Amino acid sequence: MLMVSLLKNKVSPQNKFCSECDTVLVCGPLQAGESCWCLAYPAIMPADFQQDCLCADCLSKAMQEKITGFINTSNRQELLTVARQYRSNDKLIQGIDYLIENDKYVFTRWYHLKRGSCCGNSCKNCPY
């Protein structure tokens, strides 16, 4: 949490290149008083000080790979314990919480785990 508050106070917007795909991105808060847009993502990836900022697409892909690996190697109780920490996050992130398939929003397994229970609608990615 200390690292997040330090980042919120020190990050200022600047143009950078994504360290994965070289796309130009704005790193830092998009409006005064906000934190960097990337801090809206769940803090599930370890810091890699050899790597600079990632664009939204590359960050989403990297995080989805990390989440998928976590889901595939953890038991249900571990998954629910970790996902519960992110349950109050109101902002849904494409590629992390949902995908768009055939013009329809499809919630991911991660979203359902954050939700904490089955809704009974036979969702495609329901882990329950």
C-alpha positions in Angstrom: 0.0 0.0 0.0 2.9 2.3 0.7 4.2 1.8 -2.8 0.8 2.7 -4.3 0.6 6.0 -2.3 4.2 6.8 -3.3 3.3 6.2 -6.9 0.1 8.3 -6.7 2.2 11.3 -5.4 5.2 11.0 -7.7 3.8 10.0 -11.1 3.3 12.8 -13.6 2.0 12.4 -17.1 4.6 11.9 -19.8 4.8 10.2 -23.2 6.6 6.9 -23.1 7.0 3.8 -25.2 5.5 0.5 -24.1 8.4 -1.7 -23.0 6.7 -4.7 -24.7 5.4 -3.4 -28.1 6.9 0.1 -28.4 3.5 1.8 -28.7 3.5 5.4 -27.5 1.5 5.8 -24.3 0.8 8.4 -21.6 2.3 7.3 -18.4 0.8 9.0 -15.3 -2.5 10.6 -14.3 -4.7 11.7 -17.1 -6.3 14.5 -15.0 -5.1 16.5 -12.1 -5.7 14.8 -8.7 -5.9 11.3 -10.2 -3.4 8.5 -10.0 -1.9 6.8 -13.0 -4.4 4.8 -15.1 -2.5 1.6 -14.5 -3.2 1.7 -10.8 -6.8 0.8 -11.6 -5.5 -2.7 -12.4 -5.4 -5.3 -9.7 -2.0 -5.3 -7.9 -1.2 -9.0 -8.6 2.0 -8.7 -10.6 5.4 -8.5 -8.9 7.3 -5.3 -9.6 9.9 -5.8 -12.4 12.3 -3.0 -12.1 14.0 -4.0 -15.3 10.8 -3.3 -17.3 9.3 0.1 -17.9 5.6 1.0 -18.3 3.3 -1.1 -20.5 0.4 0.1 -22.7 -3.1 -0.9 -21.7 -3.2 -3.8 -24.2 0.1 -5.3 -23.1 -0.6 -4.8 -19.4 -4.0 -6.5 -19.8 -2.4 -9.4 -21.6 0.4 -9.8 -19.1 -2.1 -9.6 -16.2 -4.5 -12.1 -17.8 -1.7 -14.5 -18.3 -0.7 -14.1 -14.6 -4.4 -14.5 -13.5 -4.9 -17.6 -15.7 -1.7 -19.2 -14.2 -2.9 -18.4 -10.7 -6.4 -19.9 -11.4 -4.8 -23.0 -13.0 -2.5 -23.7 -10.1 -4.5 -22.7 -7.0 -7.3 -24.4 -5.1 -10.7 -22.7 -4.8 -10.1 -21.4 -1.3 -6.9 -19.7 -2.3 -8.6 -18.2 -5.4 -11.5 -16.8 -3.4 -9.2 -15.4 -0.7 -7.1 -13.5 -3.3 -10.1 -12.4 -5.5 -12.0 -11.1 -2.4 -9.4 -8.4 -2.0 -10.5 -6.9 -5.4 -14.3 -7.3 -5.0 -15.0 -3.6 -4.2 -13.2 -2.4 -7.4 -16.1 -0.8 -9.2 -14.3 -0.2 -12.5 -14.3 -3.2 -14.8 -11.3 -3.6 -17.0 -11.5 -5.1 -20.5 -9.2 -8.1 -20.8 -9.2 -8.6 -17.0 -12.8 -8.6 -15.9 -14.5 -9.1 -19.2 -13.9 -9.8 -22.9 -16.0 -8.8 -25.9 -17.0 -11.8 -28.0 -19.4 -11.3 -30.9 -20.3 -7.8 -29.7 -21.3 -9.2 -26.2 -19.6 -8.7 -22.9 -18.4 -11.9 -21.4 -17.3 -11.9 -17.8 -14.0 -13.7 -17.1 -13.3 -16.4 -14.4 -11.4 -13.7 -12.5 -14.6 -11.5 -12.4 -16.7 -14.4 -11.2 -14.2 -15.2 -8.5 -14.2 -11.6 -7.4 -18.0 -11.7 -7.3 -17.7 -14.6 -4.8 -20.6 -16.8 -5.7 -22.5 -18.2 -8.7 -25.4 -16.1 -10.0 -27.2 -19.2 -11.5 -27.2 -18.0 -15.1 -24.9 -20.7 -16.5 -22.2 -18.2 -17.4 -19.5 -19.3 -19.8 -16.6 -18.7 -17.5 -18.2 -19.6 -14.2 -15.7 -21.3 -11.8 -18.4 -22.5 -9.4 
